[in-house]
């Protein structure tokens, strides 16, 4: 059994910052890529940022220069530092991880954390 648990969402004013965290726990052999996705009301889920086990990163154009993804492999944790937040960043943010356990590689998702950017 593997669980991804996100934290750090909330309400913030435009221009503000939030830091999301996601911890993976359970019977894990290795964690490959980890990432953050978001889904706004009435829209499809979209990739925000991804980081490989080696630390390579990729970002959606809409968040480049404002968001930073990082990970602590010893803690099985991925972070998303979000600065200069805009109302259009409002969404449910989901953690995703590509995890190998018992020789099987699978995709796992967290339950989501709400981020609301509003004055």
N, C-alpha and C positions, 0 to 999 in steps of 0.2 A: 504494500500500500504506500502511495506517495501523496503528499499534500503540499500545496502551495498556498501560503497565507500572506495576503497583502496587508499593508497598513500605511497610514500617513495621508490619506485623502482628507478632504474637508472643503470648507468655504474660504475663499481668499479673494481679495480685491484685485482688480486689474493692475498689473505691474508687480504683483507680489510673487512669493516663492513658496513652493512645497517640495518635500522630499518623500517619495514613495519607497517603501521597502517590501521585499518579497522573500520569504524564507521557504526553502524546500526541505521537507523532512520525510523520513520513512526509510524503506529498504532501498537505498540508492547505491549503485556501483559507481556511476560517473554522471556528471552533468555536462552536456555539450553546450549548445547555444542557449542563452536566456534572453528574454525580451519583454517588452511592454507593448501592448496594443490598447486601443481605446475605441469606444463605441458611443457616439452621441445619439440622442433620440431621433429616430427616423432615418438613421444612416447606417451603413455597413461598418463592421469592425475593421479598423485599419492599423497597420503597423506604425508604431511610434519610434521605437529604437530597439536594436538588437546588439548583443555582445557575445562573441565566441568564447570558448574556454581559454583561448590564448590572448584574449583582450581586444581583438579587432572589433570595431563598432560600425554601425550603420544607422542613419537617422532619416526619418521622413523630412522632406524639404521644408515642411511647415514648422518644424521645431529646431532645425539646425541653428546653432548659435545661441539657443535659449535653454535647451535641455541637455543633460549629460547623463549617460548610462554608465554604471560601473558595477563591479561585482567583487565579492569576497569569497573566493573558492573554499577557504577553510570553514566558512560559516554557511556555505550553500545559499548565499544571499545575493540578490541583485537589487540595485538601487536605481532610482530615477530622480535626479535633481532637476526641478523645473523652475526656471527663473523667467522674469518678464512675462508672466502669465497673461493671457488674453481671454476674453469671453468665449472665443471660439475653441479654446482648449477644454471647455466644459464637456465632460463625458465620464463614463465609467471606464476606469483603467484596469486592464487585466494583465496579470503576469503570465508568462508562458515559458516553459522549459522543455528542452529536448533531453530526456533522461534515459539512461541505460540501467536496467535492473534485471537481474537473473538472465543476462544475455539478450534481453529484449529491449529495443530502443523505441520509445514512445513519446508522444507529445502530451504535456500536462498543462492544465490551466488552473489559475486561482479563481476565487469567487467574485473578484472585482471590488474596486474601491471607488467611491464617487468623488470626483473633483469638480467643484463648481467655482467658476470665476465670475464674480459679480460685485458691483458696487451697491 
